[in-house]
Amino acid sequence: MKITSRILLFSICSLFCVSLEAQQKAVVKNSVEKRTALDEDGFKNLFNGENFDGWYLKIRSGDEALAKKVFAIEDNMIHVFNDAFPNEYNLDTGENDTHGLFYTNKIYSKYILKFEYKWGSRTANNFNRWQYDAGVYYHVTDDKIWPVGIEYQIRYDHTTYRNHTGDLIRPQGADYEWYGTEDGKTYLHPKQGGKPEVKRDWLHFAKPTTNFNALNNEWNQCEIIVMGSQYAIHKLNGEVVNMAFNLSPGEGVLGFQSETAEIFYRNIKIKEFDEIPPAEVFLK
């Protein structure tokens, strides 16, 4: 009789544990589903905070295990170069093996991409040349390291105290039209007197601003407004800092970089469009 009671009690406990585990999985699933649902402004979370569903990782070395360490997920954030790395990692070795990106599986063309980032303190790779450097590539058609696409630069030069977040980068294989100040050094909209670039370059500096957070452990809010091949607008903390016209390619996947410094990404979300609104809607 005692043995039968014990078996019955064990069975009840087993069923309870299985039920509890199922409930916990359901809570996690519901939490992820909520984070991927459209919010009231029509944005959908691209990163669910739990895993890289909808994304894939790629670093220069091709080491998949190392890529998972470079792009660690912590507290609903993507933490690049976390405490698994030393304070200085492979500085100026020329290898740059952890240069890489986490890419979307899906191709996008007309959208607003929003995300937040902040800097950490660790440095890596060719930091002494490019300081605190990362970025977001869009309209990517070739996901090599580095890819064919257009880049929203994320960068801070601590030697000059200058923001470079919002700079445009035009790699070989991509193209756009850009307008700048008379000296060609920084962005200026053509309706405000901006001149088309005379000498084609791969780097186009954003408008100077003090509206950014650097090494103060504070978050920056970024927007990349891209409408197919017509135009791209770079915003930083609500301010328009750069713009490109007549983009090529006109669609592609998205990629967030690991490059020279510890960085955190969070609240990555997107709103897609069927029609292209006039750029003036976003320049107000």
C-alpha positions in Angstrom: 0.0 0.0 0.0 2.9 2.4 0.8 4.6 1.6 -2.4 1.4 2.3 -4.4 1.0 5.6 -2.6 4.5 6.6 -3.4 4.1 5.7 -7.1 0.8 7.7 -7.2 2.5 10.7 -5.5 5.5 10.5 -7.9 3.1 10.4 -10.9 1.2 13.5 -9.6 4.5 15.3 -9.1 5.7 14.4 -12.5 2.5 15.6 -14.2 2.7 18.8 -12.2 6.3 19.4 -13.3 5.5 18.7 -16.9 2.5 21.1 -16.7 4.7 23.8 -15.0 7.3 23.5 -17.7 4.7 23.7 -20.4 3.3 26.8 -18.8 6.8 28.4 -18.6 7.4 27.7 -22.3 4.0 29.2 -23.1 4.9 32.4 -21.2 8.2 32.7 -23.0 6.5 32.0 -26.4 3.8 34.6 -25.6 6.4 37.1 -24.6 8.3 36.6 -27.8 5.1 36.9 -29.9 4.2 40.1 -28.1 7.5 41.6 -29.0 7.1 40.7 -32.6 3.6 42.1 -33.0 3.0 45.5 -34.6 2.9 48.3 -32.1 0.4 51.3 -32.3 2.7 53.1 -34.7 2.9 50.1 -37.1 6.4 49.1 -36.1 7.4 45.4 -35.7 10.3 44.2 -33.5 13.0 42.6 -35.6 14.9 41.3 -32.6 12.8 39.4 -30.1 15.2 39.7 -27.2 15.5 36.0 -26.8 17.4 34.6 -29.8 18.4 35.3 -33.4 15.2 34.1 -35.0 15.0 35.9 -38.4 18.7 36.7 -38.4 22.0 35.0 -39.1 25.6 35.8 -37.9 28.7 36.2 -40.0 32.2 37.2 -39.0 35.4 37.5 -41.1 37.0 34.3 -39.7 34.0 32.2 -40.5 34.1 30.8 -37.0 30.4 30.2 -36.0 31.1 29.5 -32.4 33.2 32.8 -32.1 30.4 34.7 -33.8 28.0 33.7 -31.1 30.4 35.0 -28.5 30.9 38.3 -30.4 27.1 38.8 -30.7 25.9 37.8 -27.2 22.3 38.2 -26.2 21.9 39.6 -22.7 18.8 41.3 -21.0 16.9 41.8 -24.3 20.0 43.4 -25.9 22.7 42.3 -28.3 26.0 42.9 -26.5 29.0 43.0 -28.9 32.3 42.2 -27.2 31.0 41.3 -23.7 33.0 40.2 -20.7 34.0 37.0 -22.5 36.6 39.3 -24.2 39.5 41.1 -22.6 39.5 44.9 -22.4 41.7 45.0 -25.5 41.2 42.3 -28.1 43.7 41.7 -30.9 44.5 45.4 -31.2 46.4 46.3 -34.4 47.2 42.7 -35.3 45.8 43.2 -38.8 43.7 40.1 -38.5 40.4 41.7 -37.5 38.8 38.2 -37.3 35.8 39.4 -35.4 34.7 42.1 -37.9 31.2 41.0 -38.9 27.5 41.5 -38.9 24.2 40.0 -37.8 22.0 40.0 -40.9 18.3 39.7 -41.4 17.0 36.8 -43.5 14.5 39.0 -45.1 15.0 41.6 -47.9 13.6 45.1 -47.3 13.1 48.1 -49.6 10.8 50.8 -48.2 10.8 51.2 -44.4 11.8 53.1 -41.3 14.3 51.2 -39.2 14.6 52.3 -35.5 17.2 51.1 -33.0 19.2 52.2 -30.0 22.9 51.8 -29.2 25.4 52.8 -26.6 29.1 52.3 -26.3 30.9 50.1 -23.8 34.6 50.4 -22.8 36.3 47.4 -24.5 38.2 47.9 -27.7 39.2 45.5 -30.5 40.9 45.0 -33.9 41.8 48.3 -35.7 40.5 50.6 -33.0 43.5 52.9 -33.0 42.7 53.9 -36.6 38.9 54.1 -36.4 38.2 54.6 -32.7 34.7 53.6 -31.5 33.3 52.2 -34.7 30.3 50.1 -35.8 27.4 50.6 -38.1 24.3 49.4 -39.9 24.3 48.3 -43.5 21.1 48.4 -45.6 20.2 47.4 -49.1 22.8 44.7 -48.7 23.1 42.4 -51.8 26.4 40.7 -51.0 26.9 39.7 -47.4 30.7 39.4 -47.5 32.8 41.2 -44.9 32.5 44.0 -45.8 29.3 43.8 -47.9 27.9 45.5 -50.9 25.3 47.9 -49.5 25.0 51.4 -48.0 26.1 52.1 -44.4 24.7 54.2 -41.6 28.0 54.7 -39.8 28.0 54.5 -36.0 31.2 56.0 -34.7 32.8 58.3 -32.1 36.3 59.7 -32.3 37.4 60.2 -28.8 40.6 61.9 -29.9 38.6 64.8 -31.4 35.4 64.4 -29.4 33.5 64.3 -32.7 30.4 62.4 -33.6 30.4 60.4 -36.8 27.1 58.5 -36.2 25.0 59.1 -39.3 27.9 59.4 -41.7 27.2 57.7 -45.1 29.5 55.1 -46.5 29.4 54.1 -50.1 31.3 50.8 -50.7 32.3 49.6 -54.1 29.3 48.2 -55.9 26.8 50.6 -54.2 25.9 54.1 -55.3 23.9 57.2 -54.3 23.9 61.0 -54.8 25.0 63.2 -52.0 24.8 67.0 -51.3 27.1 68.9 -48.9 28.5 72.2 -47.8 30.5 74.4 -50.2 33.7 72.8 -49.0 32.2 69.3 -49.4 32.9 68.3 -45.9 29.5 67.7 -44.3 25.9 67.1 -45.3 23.6 69.9 -46.4 20.2 69.5 -48.1 20.1 70.9 -51.6 17.1 73.1 -50.7 19.3 74.7 -48.0 22.2 75.3 -50.5 23.8 71.9 -50.5 26.0 71.2 -53.5 26.4 67.9 -55.3 29.8 66.2 -54.6 32.4 67.1 -57.1 34.9 64.4 -56.3 33.3 61.0 -55.7 34.2 59.6 -52.4 33.3 56.5 -50.3 32.6 58.5 -47.0 30.2 61.4 -46.5 30.2 63.1 -43.2 26.9 63.8 -41.3 25.9 67.3 -40.3 27.9 68.4 -37.1 25.8 68.0 -34.0 26.3 67.9 -30.2 23.0 65.9 -29.9 24.7 62.5 -29.2 25.8 60.3 -26.3 29.4 59.0 -26.5 31.2 57.4 -23.5 28.6 58.3 -20.8 26.7 55.0 -20.7 23.6 56.7 -22.3 21.6 55.4 -25.2 21.3 57.0 -28.7 18.1 56.7 -30.7 18.6 56.1 -34.4 16.4 56.1 -37.4 17.2 55.1 -41.0 14.4 56.1 -43.3 14.9 54.3 -46.6 12.4 54.5 -49.6 13.7 52.0 -52.2 16.0 53.7 -54.6 14.6 57.2 -54.1 16.1 58.4 -50.9 17.6 57.5 -47.5 17.5 59.8 -44.4 19.7 59.3 -41.4 18.5 60.5 -38.0 20.2 60.7 -34.7 18.2 61.4 -31.5 15.4 62.9 -33.6 17.7 65.1 -35.7 18.3 64.7 -39.5 22.1 64.4 -39.9 22.5 63.0 -43.4 20.6 62.1 -46.6 21.2 60.3 -49.9 19.3 60.3 -53.2 19.0 57.8 -56.1 20.3 54.8 -54.2 21.6 51.7 -55.8 20.9 48.9 -54.9 17.2 49.7 -54.1 16.6 46.8 -51.7 18.5 44.2 -49.6 19.0 42.7 -46.2 20.0 44.6 -43.1 23.1 44.1 -41.1 24.4 45.4 -37.7 28.2 45.5 -37.2 30.8 44.3 -34.9 34.0 46.2 -35.6 36.4 48.1 -33.2 34.6 48.5 -29.9 32.1 47.2 -27.4 28.6 48.2 -28.3 25.0 47.4 -27.2 22.0 47.3 -29.6 18.4 47.1 -28.5 14.8 47.9 -29.6 15.5 47.1 -33.2 12.2 47.6 -35.0 10.9 48.3 -38.5 7.9 49.8 -40.3 7.4 48.9 -43.9 5.7 50.9 -46.6 3.8 50.0 -49.8 3.9 53.5 -51.2 6.8 56.1 -50.9 5.9 59.3 -49.0 7.6 62.5 -50.0 10.9 63.0 -48.2 9.6 66.3 -46.7 7.3 64.3 -44.5 10.4 63.0 -42.6 12.5 66.2 -42.8 10.1 68.4 -40.7 
